[in-house]
Amino acid sequence: MFYALQFLSFALLFFYSSFSLAITCSVDFSSPKSYVDSLNKIRERIGIRLPNLTTSQGNMSISVFVLSPSASNIGIIVTLQGIDYDDPNTSVPIRLVLSPENLYLAGFIQGNTFYRFRDRQNTVLPSDIHVQIVDLTTGSDYTELERVGDVRRDRLQINRHSLVTSYRDLNQFSGTALNQASARAMLRFITVLPEALRFRQIQRNFRPVLSQTASNSHYIMSPSNISLTLNWGGLSATLPSYSPDSTQVQVGNIRLNGLTEILYAVALLLDCYHRPKTNVYAQCSMADPIVINKVIWDKKTLSTILSE
């Protein structure tokens, strides 16, 4: 009965979202609290709370959300705020544009120009945003951004100073191909925005560097953080099947023991059930999870183990 009601809620939201307005929001980097509050507001706006992955702490509910189904390709517009204490009212704000179906970074708006990645040309802007569009020759995948930026994700330092530098690099960017500085800027903002929206563990690991007393500290993605980002599709296909009877979830090399560990690591999932003809289908592995001895397995992971 529970899953039937959950499916009905998805269906109603799918119908509604087909006619919904474009989403614009902001992320405030001025303090750890404002940053986390901003991410929580965005999750609630673009996602559906999963009742089986929700717990209460005092007056606050902590949940895993799933991206709301949407028939639109209008990008989610996120304005970056509070990055530079010395220049809080910058005259050229930077806005990131995220794909509504998977939160992939489609590009960024600098002043009156939308710089759009080569492989994200299907993402468009809301009709009330009138800017020129420059289609970059650079792609958005991590491999290409790391090559252009000449840095690996597990070696890229992120702190307030580097975010200020990256913000200014994007303000000064022009042309049709990212350079080293702008590619590194993209990698930093992908980490602290879409990846942190998806994974509470990344949010939690990064947020301390926004404190005014953390001037000498920095965040670097750990192997477990990177593993989460590489297994988002499998987690999205598997975690909605979690129940109180489950003891563990196994996806790739990620093992989550119970609800507490799930909530600690994950915050937002792909919608794996309403886009059978898009690339989200492949990302999700679209295989029914397999339960063995109360352990929920991603089918791809289990198949790999059995074939060894």
Residue pairs with C-beta under 8 A, 6 or more apart in sequence:
2 51
2 52
6 50
6 51
9 48
10 48
10 69
10 271
10 273
10 274
13 48
13 68
13 69
14 69
14 71
14 274
17 68
17 69
17 70
17 71
17 72
18 70
18 71
18 72
20 70
20 72
21 126
22 72
22 74
22 75
22 76
22 77
22 126
22 127
22 128
23 45
23 46
23 76
23 77
23 100
24 76
24 77
24 78
24 79
24 126
25 38
25 41
25 42
25 45
25 76
25 77
25 78
25 79
26 38
26 78
26 79
26 80
26 81
27 35
27 38
27 39
27 42
27 78
27 79
27 80
27 81
27 193
28 34
28 35
28 37
28 38
28 81
28 82
29 35
29 80
29 81
29 82
29 83
29 160
29 163
29 192
29 210
30 81
30 82
30 85
30 88
30 210
31 82
31 210
31 211
31 212
32 207
32 208
32 210
32 211
34 82
35 203
35 207
35 210
36 203
36 207
39 196
39 197
39 203
39 267
42 78
42 197
43 65
43 197
43 267
43 268
44 65
46 65
46 67
46 68
46 76
46 100
46 268
47 65
47 66
47 67
47 68
47 268
48 65
48 66
48 67
48 68
49 61
49 63
49 65
50 63
50 64
50 65
50 66
50 239
50 240
50 269
52 240
52 242
52 243
53 63
53 64
53 239
53 240
53 242
53 259
53 262
53 263
54 61
54 62
54 63
54 64
55 61
55 62
55 63
55 259
55 260
55 263
56 62
62 263
63 263
64 239
64 262
64 263
64 266
64 267
64 268
64 269
65 267
65 268
65 269
66 236
66 240
66 268
66 269
66 270
66 271
67 100
67 101
67 102
67 103
67 268
67 269
67 270
67 271
68 271
69 271
69 274
69 275
70 100
70 101
72 100
73 99
73 100
73 101
73 122
73 123
73 124
74 100
74 123
74 124
74 125
74 126
75 97
75 98
75 99
75 100
75 106
75 123
75 124
75 125
75 126
76 97
76 98
76 99
76 100
76 103
77 95
77 96
77 97
77 109
77 125
77 126
77 129
78 95
78 96
78 97
78 98
78 193
79 93
79 94
79 95
80 93
80 94
80 95
80 96
80 167
80 189
82 88
83 160
83 163
83 164
83 167
84 90
84 164
84 167
84 168
90 167
90 171
92 110
92 111
92 171
94 108
94 109
94 110
94 167
94 170
94 171
95 108
95 109
96 105
96 107
96 108
96 109
96 189
96 193
97 105
97 106
97 107
97 108
97 109
97 114
97 116
97 123
97 125
98 104
98 105
98 106
98 193
98 194
99 105
99 106
99 120
99 123
100 123
101 271
101 275
101 278
101 280
102 270
102 279
102 280
102 283
103 194
103 197
103 198
103 268
104 120
104 140
104 194
105 117
105 120
105 140
105 186
105 189
105 190
105 193
105 194
106 116
106 117
106 120
106 123
106 140
107 114
107 115
107 116
107 117
107 120
107 123
107 136
107 140
108 114
108 115
108 170
108 186
108 189
109 115
109 125
109 129
109 131
110 170
110 171
110 173
111 131
112 131
112 132
113 131
113 132
113 133
113 134
114 125
114 129
114 131
114 132
114 133
114 134
115 134
115 136
115 173
116 123
116 133
116 134
116 135
116 136
117 136
117 138
117 139
117 140
118 135
118 136
118 137
118 138
118 139
118 140
119 139
119 140
119 141
120 140
121 135
125 131
125 133
134 176
135 176
136 176
136 177
136 178
137 176
137 177
138 144
138 145
138 148
138 177
138 178
138 183
139 145
140 186
142 153
142 187
145 178
145 183
145 186
145 187
145 190
146 152
146 153
146 183
146 187
148 178
148 179
148 180
148 183
149 156
149 180
149 183
149 184
149 186
149 187
150 180
151 184
151 187
153 187
153 191
153 221
153 226
154 220
154 221
154 222
154 223
154 226
155 220
156 184
156 187
156 188
156 191
156 220
156 221
157 218
157 219
157 220
158 188
158 191
158 192
158 206
158 209
158 218
158 219
158 220
159 209
159 214
159 215
159 217
159 218
159 219
160 209
160 210
160 214
160 215
161 215
162 188
162 218
163 188
163 189
163 192
165 181
165 185
166 181
166 184
166 185
166 188
166 189
167 185
169 181
169 182
169 184
169 185
170 182
170 185
173 179
173 182
178 186
191 202
191 206
191 221
192 202
192 206
195 202
195 229
196 202
196 203
196 206
197 203
197 267
197 268
198 228
198 229
198 232
198 266
198 267
198 268
198 269
199 225
199 228
199 229
199 265
199 266
199 267
200 263
200 264
200 265
200 266
200 267
201 224
201 225
201 228
201 264
201 265
201 266
202 221
202 225
202 228
202 229
203 267
204 264
205 219
205 222
205 225
206 219
208 214
208 217
208 219
209 217
209 218
209 219
224 254
227 252
227 253
227 254
228 235
228 254
228 265
228 266
230 252
231 251
231 252
231 254
231 298
232 269
232 270
232 283
233 270
233 272
233 282
233 283
233 284
233 285
234 251
234 252
234 284
234 285
234 298
234 300
234 301
235 249
235 251
235 254
235 266
235 269
235 298
236 269
236 270
236 271
236 272
236 283
236 284
237 272
237 284
237 285
237 286
237 287
237 289
237 298
238 249
238 251
238 289
238 296
238 297
238 298
239 249
239 262
239 266
239 269
239 296
240 269
240 272
241 289
241 291
241 296
242 249
242 259
242 262
242 296
244 259
245 294
246 258
246 291
246 294
246 295
246 296
247 257
247 258
247 293
247 294
247 295
248 255
248 256
248 257
248 258
248 294
248 295
248 296
249 255
249 256
249 262
249 295
249 296
250 295
250 296
250 297
250 298
250 301
250 302
251 297
251 298
251 301
252 298
252 301
254 265
256 262
256 265
256 266
270 280
270 283
270 284
271 280
272 280
272 281
272 284
272 286
275 281
276 286
285 298
285 299
285 300
287 298
287 299
287 300
288 299
289 296
289 297
289 298
289 299
290 296
290 297
290 299
290 302
291 297
292 302
